[in-house]
Amino acid sequence: MQKLRDKYAGKVTALEERIRKAQAQVEKEQADASASKLQAAVSVGSAVLGALLGRRTVSAANIGRIGTAARGVTRIAKESGDVGRATDTVAALQQQLADLQAEIEAKAKELGTDFDAEHAELVEVPVKPKGTDITVHTVALAWAPHWVAGGTRTPAW
């Protein structure tokens, strides 16, 4: 089991680090998007107020401000898309981590049943002894005399 954990520890750590970085990217993209929204709102407000309160309604300066405001709206759409893509990346990485953990659990369960004595297959292997493999260290003789009388044995000592 420990070898299995060690085998997958690097992959799990790498995925967790990628998830952390992706979440930081989501936070950055969200901050960029909110800043873009604020900037676009200021640009639109400035263009509208300049056009309404200025001396000339249609002037090069007012048209330039309106163009800047339009680019700001386009930037908002781009930033919102970036936030969506970063969020999708985090979700995909979290799914990869969940799949990896499920794989680890499946292999751990498989290992658990492989070493279970109830599920082990026993195979009979005949082993023939060789004369060269037998070594006699001590030879001893024990004698215990008995009397046999009427079919019963009684010790003779």
C-alpha angles and dihedrals in degrees: 000000000000091000089052092051091047091048093055099033093089093049093048092047092049092050092047090051091049090050091051091051092046091051090051088051090052090052091049092049091049091052090048091049094051091047089050091051091051092047092048091049091051091048093049092046092048092049094048094046092045091052095046100040101032127096095250122036095203112043137136091254093052092046089050091052091049090051090050090050091050091051088050091055089050089050090053090056091049093049091049089052090050090053090050093050092047090050090050089051091053091049092050092049092048089051090051089051091049090049091049092050090049089051091051091050092049092051091046091052090047091052090048093057093042092062096040110119092216092060097041117115113228119214123192112227118187114221119196116202119231123219090233091057094059120086123182114206103172134017117197135173123210122192125191112177119213134185116229113207123161094346095305125108121221125182115257097213 
